[in-house]
Amino acid sequence: MFFVDTELFQMIHPIFQDFLAFLKNPIKSESYTKMSAKSFFVLLVVALALVIPFSVLLKWLGVDQFDSIMEEMLAENKWLVVIAAIFMAPLLEEQIFRLHLDLKITSIWWGLGMSILLISQQWYVSALFIIYLVFLLVKVFRDRPPNLKFVIYTSSIFFALIHLGNFSNFELADHFYWIPVLVAAQFFIGLILSYIRLKHGIWFSVWFHGAYNAILIIPSVYFYEP
């Protein structure tokens, strides 16, 4: 048993250490490398090891007072939820929140165009995000790009905040103190996806996002009872 644990630790530790180093001093790879199955698996384990216990904590704290849009969608068409969560959301969200991390003008423009799709969700967050992208565009156009760490953490914050739209009865004025708790998991996932995007490219972050959503969504759909 000790041998198995040691072997697992030796597999997880270097990948996790590389991720932590990225969070402290993010660097964009000069050329993207193919993401190995081992790295993919390890980062999925890290993500789920945080998110699943955190979800339990949220219920204990009383987050179920907020009505989940997911529950409403499941009641209407659960297979549409599967398609939206596993395929559509990763494809759109990665282009909106992660494509611009390479700080290329074309990537930022594309993110700006795609971000219009967010207006129907938490319009105030969407408006601030668009302003943020315009700021990036101006800075890069003037050849004065902002610090990459600032860009990664800011985009992850916006990625987290947009998920407040998952709760149909969340009112900012009344429930603002819940925000850090409600979106903490999404912020962490945003950092993992940023790491993958800048190390392995946008398509690997799309595939990882889809796999992560699938692991969380498919059991909910399978065991859902109206």
Secondary structure, DSSP 8 states (H G I E B T S, - for coil): -HHHHHHHHHHHHHHHHHHHHHHHS----SS-----HHHHHHHHHHHHHHHHHHHHHHHHHTGGGS-BHHHHHHHHHHHHHHHIIIIIHHHHHHHHHTGGGG--HHHHHHHHHHHGGGTTSSHHHHHHHHHHHHHHHHHHHTT----HHHHHHHHHHHHHHHGGGGBTT--HHHHGGGHHHHHHHHHHHHHHHHHHHHHH-HHHHHHHHHHHHHHHHHHHHHT---
